[in-house]
Amino acid sequence: MESYDAIVIGGGHNGLTLAAYLQRAGMQTLLLERRHEWGSGLSTEEATLPGFLHNLHAQYMEFIDYMPFYHDFGLERLGAKMIYPVNQCGITFADGRPPIIVHNPEHLELTYKSIAQYSKHDAEVFCELKRKTMEVDHLFCLLYWNPPIPPEGDSLRSGDDLVIALLKHLGLGKEILSKSVKVVVDETFETPELRMMLYRQSMEWGIPPEWAATGFGFIASICWLIGIWKMCVGGTHTLSHAMESACRREGVAMRENSHVKRIVVKGGRAVGVELADGTRYEARKLVASNADLKQTMFELAGKENLSEQWVRRVNNFRIGPDHCLGTTTFALKEAPDYKSAKWDPNINKTFYTIVGYETPEDMITYIRQATQGKVPERPGSGTWVNSLWDPTQAPPGKHAMTGWFFFPKASELTPPEWDEVRSTYNEKFRRLWQQYAPNMTRDNVLADALYTPLDMEQKVLMREGCFSNGSIAPDQAGWMRPFPEASQYRTEIEGLYLCGPYMHPSGGVFAACGYNAFKNIAADYGLPRLWEDTQRGY
């Protein structure tokens, strides 16, 4: 039987992260992946036609400048190269109204000009919030790339010092933490066109804008993350390949097509794993799992090895409806030419363009339907045409579009119902899209495909089509993620750790769940505190 110090289950980006740091810290590490591809949501495929590249999950690399793994392991030198578009986020309109475009923070004057077409007040407030946020963006890093701090004594909150520092710097009152994102947006901005864009941005990060007590999402998803998105040259799978290369360079033993059937537990300790084909590997010190929470604790470790409290906690952990996506893909002869471009041609070359909504009510209705188990009647989408910047993502003169729909959880519809959505919803969207960009005729489409939440669950085990494998509702966030007893990446089974996106801080390409798990494993086993060798402070 092969023997390793550490075994990591699941080769998504968090599993790759943890394995690389463990190996660098001196633990002989084995990484096992069920599929023949590494990276999970870092997935780029020719979903429509050969030569047209579509990112089926992760799109924007908003965390790349902050991500420890990217810098500590030199991923750019391993092929993960980025483009930073000036025109970051836009919304366009069927009646040809001026678009609103948020540009990257190096071009706040352009953002001001765009919003000021509707409201100078909103332009001033938005740009000032963005400027102040970027002055203290390191505070977000301290929150996200560290294990959450449990509250002291009878307190119900933790991390308040950092949050209060952010609020003070931004000139915001702490009462916003008890409000919904929608309430904060509506109280802060007067322009309907800007409001609907920001509602969508809140939802992009898994926070339905009407959810109560989610006001911190306004600071994180709107003040910070909007406008700092980068694009992977060649598709997001190039980042996955670079992470894989880093692991191999460090000496991680990597096994594809290795379906773990169970975690071997003896005397209350995780001592190895067994694959579906009967192969066994010994773990001399620890096993860590990037597989989803219920799969890890119930199917792999076994309920018989858990206390009643842990069984109840795992059972009660909720997945969706806030992170459930469908990915639409189109192979195009021409890129979209929007009616709103007559006011600002930059909308035709904006990294992320929101299409299909005319009023804030349209956006809120869409989100309500998706999160309440219904396929939205109005098929609006957030769209990327990455071939406008990176010609390697489509054949010469052609373009590849990828977009996100918010959909119900996979289990809300039957497989035949999802088949119907898959076969009809793209065309419904295209007809709506043509109202915004008249050249989006059927003749302009070479091919299209739709990837539903059920497809995501079946292919990469994103349960319910949820890219965080668990809701980030306020009671499942921070020190309560996935539940208080598990929030430090440890389980009640000695030597068994958790590193998946159901941990703090959640899904998205942070690589923070794996990084934070490494920090606590390092503390438990006396490993080198590698993060202290850097100058970043986290």
Disulfide bonds with the S-S distance in Angstrom:
none
